[in-house]
Amino acid sequence: MKPGRLSRCALIGLLLVCAATSGSAEVSTSGGGQRPNPIILGIIDSADPIVQWQPILPLPPAQVLNSDGETRDDGRPDMAIHKLENPTRFWPVVVWAYNNGSEHDVAFSEWDGAQWTPVEFLTTAAGDELDPRVMVEPDGTTHVVWWVDDISDRVYLRTRPAGSSTWNAAELVTTGGESGRRPGVTVFMDQVRVGYERDAAVPGGQDVVVATRQQGGSFVFDTVGATPRTERLDVVLHSVAGKLWADWKSSELLFGCSEFVSGSGWSTVIAEPWNDPSWVGAEEVRKAIRAEVLAP
């Protein structure tokens, strides 16, 4: 059995804000459209606060993205912020798995200062394309990764260069019979890095892999960690303040973390306690890991 997918949800409002516990938490836009300000929009009624939204206030249609996503059973969103200069503006960029009735396609939209742009589909071929993640470089270059749920799961990358409205062709990241799932993406030392989970060589667990794109488009692969976990690992890559690290769900009680050291490669995996299985609990562990990696 393959690891379970993310819970489905709609994209409602300009930003998605999650509460630490069940209760109110919500956002839309206000102000002049340069930098959105949070206002009350709806109620989250779930132990895992990103799963279920119940809107309580009407909003102008331009401020609502994919309002029927919950009804359609779309996948949960991933968001990045595009920071523009002169004047300084912070505009959200969002991707999600759009249910077209028979399978999912990767959908993309971004805030243009006044409204969400029309939904653009980055995939249209047959196949169930799931769990996309997005990353925006400082110059506006945008990277999106996702995986295809198939007999042999595959990970793909697609890039929109800075200043362009056209996306490059999708690049297959995984190779051969490798089974890659739930990727994350970042850029470090001017190279695109894609982290994902794959079946371990010995049945019963999963490995964490980081693929680094080389000049010319090929990838170099590093096995960063090995886990006994058969459920989703949710690998996330972080590039902050000149440091690169990966973290993931290693077991029911632990997160794993490995840092990239230039000239030495990926460090030995460090384990971090994980006592709260909720989405918020996982994010708290990632915050703790971040603090440790970035500590002077």
N, C-alpha and C positions, 0 to 999 in steps of 0.2 A: 504494500500500500504506500502511495506517495504521501509525503508530508502534507498536512492540511493547508488550504488556502486562507488568505486573509478574509475576515468578515467583510460583507458588502455594506456599502453606505452611499449616500448621495453627497454631492458637493453642494453645500448650501452656504451662500455668503462669500465674501471676498477672501477671507482667511478662515482657517480652521484652528480653533483654540480648544484645548482639552483640559478639563478640570481634573484635579487630583482624585476626586471621588465623584460618585453620582451626584447630579444636581445641575445647576445652571452654568453655562459657559457658551459664549457665542460671539459672532462677529459679523459685520457687514462693512460698508464704507460710509464715511462722512467727511466733510471738509471739501477742499477744492480739487481732490483727485490726485494731488501730488504724492501724498503719503497717507494711506488709509488709516483711519482711527477706529479702534474697536467700539462697537455699541452692542447692546443686547439684541439678539436675534431669535434664539430658540432655547429649547431645553434638551439636555442629554439625559436619557433615562436608561442607564446601563452601567454595569460594573466596569466594563471596558469602554471608556467614554467616547471613543471614536466610532462606535458601532451604530448608534441609533440617534437620529435627530428628529425633534418635533418642533417645527417652526411656530412661533407665537406672534410674530409681528409681520405685517406685509412689507415688502420691499419693492422698489422700482425694478422692473425686469432686467435692466442693464447691470444691476448689482448682484444678480443671482445666476450662478453657473450650474447648469445641469440639474435643475430642480427636480426632474423626474428620475434621477439616477437610482434612488432607493427602490422605486416601483419597478424599474427595469432590471434591478439586481446588478448594478455596476460594481466594479471593484473599488476599494478605498483609494483615496487620492494621495499623491506625493507632490510637495510644493517646494519651490526654491524662490529666492528673491533676486531679481535683477536690479542692481543698483546703477542708476544712470546719473551722470554728472552734468552740471551746468544747465539748469539747476539740478540740485540733488533730488532724485526721485527713487522710490523703492516700489517696484512693480512686481507682483506675484506672477509666477509661471507654474502651471499645474498640469499634471498628467494623471491619467487613470485608465483602468480597463473597462471599456464601454461594451455592454452586452448588446450585440446586434441581433439577438434572437436565436442563433445557433452556436455562437462562440463569442469570444471577446476580441476587440481590436484596441490598440493603444490610441487614446484620444489626448489632444493637447489644446490648451488655451492659455492666453496671457492677458493681463490687464493692460489697457492702452492709455490709461489716464482718465477715461470716462466710462468705459464698459469693458466687458470680456470680449475678446476677439472670437469670431465664429470658430466652432470646434473643428480642428484639423485632425485627420486620422493619419497617424504615422505608419500604420499597418492596415492592409485590406485583404491580404491573402487568407485562404482557408487555414485554420489553426487557431488554437486557444492561446492568445497572447496575454500574459498576466503580469501583475505586480510591477508596473513600470516605475522607475525612479528617474528624477531629473536633477541636473546640476548645471549652473550657469557660471561661466568664468567671468572675471572682472570686465573683460572687453565685450561681453555679451554672447560669446560663443556658448551654445547650449547643447548639452549631451543628454540623451535619454537611453536607458537600458531597460530590457524586459526579458522574459523567458517564454518559450512556447511549450505548453504541456502536451507531450507526445510520447510515443514509445521510447524515443531517446530525447529527453528534454534538452532544449537548446537556448543559449543566451545570445542576445543581439544588442548592438549598439548603433545609434543613429545620431548624427551631429548636424547642427545648423551653424555655419560659420558666422562670425561677428559681422554685422551690417548686412546680412543676407536674409531674405525671406524664404529661401529654398533649402531644403534638407538634403544632405548627402545620402547616397544609397545606404541601406542597412548593412552593417558588417556583422558577420557571424563570428562570435568570440570563441565559443567552445569548438572543440575539434573531434574528429573521428566519432567513436562511440561514447564519448564523455557525456555525462548526464548533468547539465548545469541548471540551477534554479535560483530564483529570487536574487537577482544581482543588485549591486550598488555601484556607484560611479563617482570618481573624483579626478582631479588633475594635480599632479605633483611633479616638480622639476620638468615642467612643460610636456609631460607624458600623461595620456589618458590611462587610468587604472580602473579595472572592473573587478570587483570582488563578488564571489558567488559560492553557493554550496553545491556539492556534487556527491554522488554515491562513493563510499569508500571502496578501496580495492578488496577489502575483506568485508563481506556482507554484514549488515547490522549497525552501521554507523555512517557518518558523513564527514567529508573533508571541507576545509575552507581554502579556496583558491583565489589568488589575485593574478589577473592577466594584465600585462603592461603592453600597450600598443607601441610598436617600434616605427621608426621612419620607414615609409613604404607600406604600412598597414598590417604587417604581421604582428602576432602577439607572443610574448614570452610569459611562461606560466610558473608561478611559485605556489607550492602547497604550504600554506601558512599555519594550518592547524588541523588536528584530527579530533573527532568527537565520537562518543558512543550514541549520540542523539539521533533518533530517526524522525523526529518532528522538525519543523522549520527552524533554521538557524538565524535567519534575518541578519545576514552579514551587512555591516555598514562600514564604508571607508571614510576616513576623516583626513583632510589636509588643512591644517591650521598652524599659523605662525612658524612656517618652515618645517613642520613635522607631519609625518604620515603614519596613521595607524589603522588597524582594523579591529572591530569588536563584534561578537556574535554570541548567541545562546549556545552554551557548550553542553549543559545538562539541565536537569530540573532545578538545580540549586546554584549553578555557577554560570557566569559569563566568561568567555575567553577574550584575550587581547594580545595582539602582537604589534610591535612598532617596527617600521622600516628604518634601518640605519644605513646611510650611504656608505658604500664600500664594504659593508658587512652583511647586508641583506636583512631578512626578517628575524626579529628577536625570538627567543624562547617564549612560548605562550605563558602569560600570567593569568591566573584565575581570580575572578572577583565575585564575592558572594552575591546571590540573587535570591531574595526571600519573598518578593512580591511578584506573582506570575502575571499581573495585569500589564496592559500597555504602559501605564504610568510607571509601574515598578521597573519595567525594562528601561524606560527612558532615564529614570533616576540612576540606575547602574551605569548607563552610558555617560551621564554627567560626572559620576564619580571617577570613571576611567579617564575621561577628558582632563579632569583636574589633576590627576596623577601624572598623565603624560606631559602636560604643559607646565607642571610645577618647576620652578627654577632649580 
